[in-house]
Amino acid sequence: MEDFQRKMFHTQEKRRINLDNPIECIRADAWLGDGFYFWDDEQDAINWGHNSKRRTEYFQIYVGNIDCENVLDTVFNEEHYRFWLKQVEKAAKHFLRKTGIKPSIKDINDYFQERAIWNEVDGIMFQDLPKNEDFLLVRALYYKKRIQLVVYNLGIVSNFDLLKEDKCL
């Protein structure tokens, strides 16, 4: 039997009481809509804390095991990636025809939510290319993927625990 468990990292502002579960992101600019966001790489989770979780001047990194068996993996699975690409472009073309302007991230996520596109998956693994030279060993070669997972079904998260906390830079 294949093991679909993956250790991933959740970043939040430091709170008085440690979290028992990740906190749902409901920002309009969230890449993949409302959900519980995790980083594949601990360093990316730390960077996110330093740059985006500054409200309390400290941030916390939590670690959890994620069951990725029913996750749309647009990073490592070519078939999933091609499906994802087709869905995004189909939604974008629909929006362009309807409004005459390119959709925002929120527009695309609203489209997917209205049509229940992702109801059959527990989450989506997605990546972008970071442009932060500080963490790359080769100047101007952005070879390292920055991978995130949005979890829609909290039931796939287990062993969620505080890993560390740090002061924002």
Stockholm file with secondary structure:
# STOCKHOLM 1.0

chainA/1-169         MEDFQRKMFHTQEKRRINLDNPIECIRADAWLGDGFYFWDDEQDAINWGHNSKRRTEYFQIYVGNIDCENVLDTVFNEEHYRFWLKQVEKAAKHFLRKTGIKPSIKDINDYFQERAIWNEVDGIMFQDLPKNEDFLLVRALYYKKRIQLVVYNLGIVSNFDLLKEDKCL
#=GR chainA/1-169 SS CCCCEEEEEEEEECCSSCCSSCCCBCCTTCTTSSBEEEESSHHHHHHHHHHHCCTTSEEEEEEEEEECTTEEETTTCHHHHHHHHHHHHHHHHHHHHHHSSCCCHHHHHHHHHHTTTTTTCSEEEEEECCCCGGGCSSTTCCCSCEEEEEESCGGGEEEEEEEEEEECC
#=GC SS_cons         CCCCEEEEEEEEECCSSCCSSCCCBCCTTCTTSSBEEEESSHHHHHHHHHHHCCTTSEEEEEEEEEECTTEEETTTCHHHHHHHHHHHHHHHHHHHHHHSSCCCHHHHHHHHHHTTTTTTCSEEEEEECCCCGGGCSSTTCCCSCEEEEEESCGGGEEEEEEEEEEECC
//
